[in-house]
């Protein structure tokens, strides 16, 4: 049973690696709009001039693992794939902590949606799937896949459906097809963004800090809508509580930061993830 499941996950893992490789190369080499890589991780964690090489290097690693899984059954490539996704999980966690506005870049520019639990959950699942490949027979992945019968279909389909449920890129791709424009260029009613904010857990956990539930300022930057509320910090000092709502996806990311009268962020342990706020409004 475990062997059947392990073999059934092989085409799923290979498909995800190959798709990630193609998407990253396409994003770097095509005529993308300026600043695309500044919003995609892990490229955002390195200096600007190293961002294209970083993304291409990641694509090269995925291509190497894909080829190794297909042409050989050596444990190096199976354990290497599991290690790759385990490291990816850590990198996405760090990216979510340091740059909560940036996307994972897992599938190039379509992965510009801020890293959330679904993206992290996907890499965890892929790590488990890759580790499970160790139980597959020690023959090439191509031989295993060409010898598959209908008995493997539930494992393959189940893996694909699970990863699809954990992939916010699907929603973004559908939205692009419907609107034929990237999120940054779509019209979005501020009232809808405000409704999304007030239904979020971030809002409920910070509403007691607000002096008023009516925003004193609001503006849009790319695919984010910002709302500013007067409030007080946990120490009683007057602050601006700034909420940021991502304008795409069924479960959009919501971030918060508190800014003091001097324009500097106010640190506070109970706060959620902070988001760098630009000076222009």
C-alpha positions as CSV (number, residue, x, y, z in Angstrom):
1,X,0.0,0.0,0.0
2,X,2.7,2.5,1.0
3,X,4.7,1.5,-2.2
4,X,1.6,2.2,-4.3
5,X,1.1,5.6,-2.7
6,X,4.8,6.5,-3.1
7,X,4.9,5.6,-6.8
8,X,1.7,7.5,-7.3
9,X,3.2,10.7,-5.9
10,X,6.2,10.5,-8.3
11,X,4.5,12.1,-11.3
12,X,3.0,14.8,-9.0
13,X,6.4,15.8,-7.6
14,X,8.0,15.7,-11.1
15,X,5.1,17.8,-12.5
16,X,5.5,20.5,-9.7
17,X,9.3,20.6,-10.1
18,X,9.0,21.0,-13.9
19,X,6.3,23.6,-13.7
20,X,8.3,25.6,-11.2
21,X,11.4,25.4,-13.4
22,X,9.6,26.7,-16.6
23,X,7.7,29.4,-14.7
24,X,10.9,30.8,-13.1
25,X,12.8,30.9,-16.3
26,X,9.9,32.5,-18.1
27,X,9.6,35.2,-15.5
28,X,13.3,36.1,-15.6
29,X,13.8,36.0,-19.4
30,X,10.5,37.5,-20.7
31,X,9.9,41.2,-20.9
32,X,8.3,41.5,-17.5
33,X,7.3,44.9,-16.0
34,X,10.1,46.6,-14.0
35,X,10.3,45.6,-10.4
36,X,8.7,42.1,-10.8
37,X,11.5,40.3,-9.0
38,X,11.4,42.8,-6.2
39,X,8.1,41.2,-5.2
40,X,9.0,37.6,-5.5
41,X,10.9,35.4,-3.1
42,X,13.5,34.1,-2.4
43,X,14.9,36.8,-4.8
44,X,13.7,39.6,-2.5
45,X,16.1,38.3,0.2
46,X,19.2,39.1,-1.8
47,X,20.6,42.3,-3.3
48,X,18.8,43.6,-6.4
49,X,21.6,42.6,-8.9
50,X,21.6,39.0,-7.6
51,X,17.8,38.5,-8.0
52,X,17.7,37.1,-11.5
53,X,20.7,34.7,-10.8
54,X,19.0,33.6,-7.6
55,X,15.8,32.7,-9.4
56,X,17.6,31.1,-12.3
57,X,19.7,29.1,-9.8
58,X,16.6,27.9,-8.1
59,X,15.2,26.8,-11.5
60,X,18.4,25.0,-12.3
61,X,18.2,23.1,-9.0
62,X,14.6,22.1,-9.8
63,X,15.6,21.0,-13.3
64,X,18.5,18.9,-11.9
65,X,16.2,17.1,-9.5
66,X,13.6,16.6,-12.1
67,X,16.1,15.0,-14.5
68,X,17.5,12.9,-11.7
69,X,14.1,11.5,-10.6
70,X,13.3,10.6,-14.2
71,X,16.5,9.0,-15.4
72,X,17.6,7.2,-12.2
73,X,16.3,5.6,-9.0
74,X,19.2,6.7,-6.9
75,X,18.3,7.7,-3.4
76,X,20.4,10.9,-3.7
77,X,17.8,12.5,-5.9
78,X,14.9,11.3,-3.8
79,X,16.4,12.5,-0.6
80,X,17.7,15.6,-2.4
81,X,14.1,16.5,-3.5
82,X,12.8,16.1,0.0
83,X,15.7,18.3,1.3
84,X,14.9,20.9,-1.4
85,X,11.3,21.2,-0.3
86,X,12.2,21.2,3.4
87,X,14.6,24.1,2.8
88,X,11.9,25.8,0.7
89,X,9.6,25.6,3.7
90,X,12.1,27.3,5.9
91,X,12.8,30.0,3.2
92,X,9.1,30.7,2.8
93,X,8.6,31.0,6.6
94,X,11.5,33.4,6.7
95,X,10.2,35.4,3.8
96,X,6.7,35.6,5.4
97,X,8.4,37.0,8.5
98,X,10.8,39.4,6.9
99,X,8.8,40.5,3.8
100,X,5.1,39.7,4.4
101,X,4.2,41.7,1.3
102,X,6.2,39.5,-1.1
103,X,5.0,36.4,-3.0
104,X,6.8,33.0,-2.9
105,X,7.8,33.1,-6.6
106,X,7.3,29.3,-6.6
107,X,5.8,29.6,-10.1
108,X,7.3,32.8,-11.2
109,X,5.3,36.0,-11.4
110,X,1.9,34.2,-10.9
111,X,3.1,33.5,-7.4
112,X,3.1,37.2,-6.4
113,X,0.4,36.5,-3.8
114,X,1.9,37.1,-0.3
115,X,3.1,33.9,1.4
116,X,0.4,32.4,3.6
117,X,-0.5,29.2,5.3
118,X,-1.5,27.5,2.0
119,X,1.9,28.1,0.3
120,X,3.7,26.9,3.4
121,X,1.4,23.9,3.7
122,X,2.1,23.0,0.0
123,X,5.8,22.8,0.6
124,X,5.3,20.7,3.7
125,X,3.1,18.3,1.7
126,X,5.7,18.2,-1.1
127,X,8.4,17.5,1.5
128,X,6.4,14.5,2.7
129,X,5.6,13.3,-0.8
130,X,9.3,13.5,-1.7
131,X,10.4,11.6,1.4
132,X,7.8,9.0,0.5
133,X,9.6,8.3,-2.8
134,X,12.3,6.5,-0.8
135,X,9.8,3.6,-0.6
136,X,9.5,3.4,-4.4
137,X,11.5,0.6,-6.2
138,X,15.0,1.7,-7.0
139,X,14.4,2.1,-10.7
140,X,14.2,5.2,-12.9
141,X,11.1,7.4,-12.4
142,X,10.4,7.2,-16.1
143,X,10.2,3.3,-15.9
144,X,7.9,3.6,-12.8
145,X,5.5,6.0,-14.5
146,X,5.3,4.2,-17.8
147,X,4.5,1.0,-15.9
148,X,1.7,2.6,-13.9
149,X,-1.8,1.0,-14.0
150,X,-5.2,2.4,-13.0
151,X,-4.5,1.1,-9.5
152,X,-2.2,4.2,-9.0
153,X,-4.9,6.7,-10.2
154,X,-6.3,7.4,-6.7
155,X,-2.9,8.3,-5.3
156,X,-2.0,10.5,-8.3
157,X,-5.4,12.3,-8.4
158,X,-5.5,12.6,-4.6
159,X,-2.0,14.3,-4.6
160,X,-3.0,16.7,-7.4
161,X,-6.2,17.7,-5.7
162,X,-4.5,18.3,-2.4
163,X,-1.8,20.5,-4.0
164,X,-4.4,22.3,-6.0
165,X,-6.3,23.2,-2.8
166,X,-3.0,24.5,-1.3
167,X,-2.1,26.6,-4.4
168,X,-3.4,30.2,-4.4
169,X,-1.8,30.6,-7.8
170,X,-4.8,28.9,-9.4
171,X,-7.1,31.6,-8.2
172,X,-4.8,34.3,-9.4
173,X,-4.5,32.6,-12.8
174,X,-8.3,32.4,-13.1
175,X,-8.6,36.0,-12.1
176,X,-6.1,37.0,-14.8
177,X,-8.0,35.1,-17.4
178,X,-11.2,36.8,-16.4
179,X,-9.8,40.3,-16.1
180,X,-6.9,40.0,-18.6
181,X,-4.8,42.2,-16.4
182,X,-2.5,41.7,-13.5
183,X,-3.7,42.5,-10.0
184,X,-1.8,45.8,-9.9
185,X,-3.9,47.1,-12.9
186,X,-7.3,45.9,-12.0
187,X,-10.0,48.2,-10.6
188,X,-11.0,47.3,-7.0
189,X,-13.7,49.0,-5.0
190,X,-12.2,50.4,-1.7
191,X,-15.5,49.5,0.1
192,X,-14.9,45.8,-0.8
193,X,-11.4,46.0,0.6
194,X,-12.7,47.6,3.8
195,X,-15.3,44.7,4.1
196,X,-12.5,42.2,3.8
197,X,-10.5,44.0,6.4
198,X,-13.4,44.1,8.9
199,X,-14.1,40.4,8.5
200,X,-10.4,39.4,9.2
201,X,-8.9,38.1,12.4
202,X,-6.3,40.8,12.2
203,X,-9.0,43.5,12.5
204,X,-10.8,41.7,15.4
205,X,-7.5,41.4,17.3
206,X,-6.6,45.1,16.9
207,X,-10.0,46.9,17.0
208,X,-9.7,47.6,20.7
209,X,-6.6,49.7,20.0
210,X,-8.5,52.0,17.7
211,X,-9.8,55.4,18.8
212,X,-12.3,55.4,15.9
213,X,-13.5,52.7,13.5
214,X,-13.6,55.2,10.6
215,X,-10.4,55.4,8.6
216,X,-8.7,58.8,8.5
217,X,-6.7,58.0,5.3
218,X,-6.6,55.3,2.6
219,X,-4.6,54.7,-0.5
220,X,-3.6,52.0,-2.9
221,X,-0.1,50.7,-3.9
222,X,0.0,48.1,-6.6
223,X,-2.1,45.2,-5.3
224,X,-2.4,46.5,-1.8
225,X,-5.1,48.8,-0.2
226,X,-4.0,50.7,3.0
227,X,-6.3,52.0,5.7
228,X,-5.1,54.3,8.5
229,X,-7.0,54.5,11.8
230,X,-6.2,56.7,14.9
231,X,-5.4,54.6,17.9
232,X,-3.2,54.0,20.9
233,X,-0.4,51.5,21.5
234,X,-0.4,49.1,24.4
235,X,1.6,51.6,26.4
236,X,-1.1,54.3,25.8
237,X,0.9,56.4,23.3
238,X,-1.1,57.9,20.3
239,X,-0.3,56.0,17.1
240,X,-1.6,55.4,13.6
241,X,-2.8,51.8,13.1
242,X,-2.2,51.0,9.4
243,X,-3.9,47.9,7.9
244,X,-2.9,46.6,4.5
245,X,-5.2,44.3,2.5
246,X,-4.1,42.3,-0.5
247,X,-6.6,42.8,-3.4
248,X,-6.6,39.3,-4.9
249,X,-7.7,35.8,-3.9
250,X,-10.7,34.5,-2.0
251,X,-8.7,34.6,1.3
252,X,-6.6,37.8,0.9
253,X,-3.7,38.5,3.2
254,X,-4.2,41.2,5.8
255,X,-1.2,42.9,7.5
256,X,-1.0,45.5,10.2
257,X,1.6,48.0,11.6
258,X,1.5,50.8,14.1
259,X,3.3,54.1,13.3
260,X,4.2,56.7,15.9
261,X,3.9,60.4,15.6
262,X,7.6,60.5,14.4
263,X,6.7,58.3,11.5
264,X,8.6,55.3,12.8
265,X,7.0,51.8,13.4
266,X,6.0,51.1,16.9
267,X,7.1,47.6,18.0
268,X,4.7,45.6,20.1
269,X,4.7,41.9,20.9
270,X,1.0,41.3,20.6
271,X,0.9,42.7,17.1
272,X,0.7,40.5,14.0
273,X,3.1,40.7,11.1
274,X,4.2,44.2,10.2
275,X,4.4,45.6,6.7
276,X,6.8,48.3,5.6
277,X,4.7,51.5,5.0
278,X,5.8,54.1,2.4
279,X,5.6,57.7,3.2
280,X,3.5,58.7,0.2
281,X,-0.3,58.6,0.7
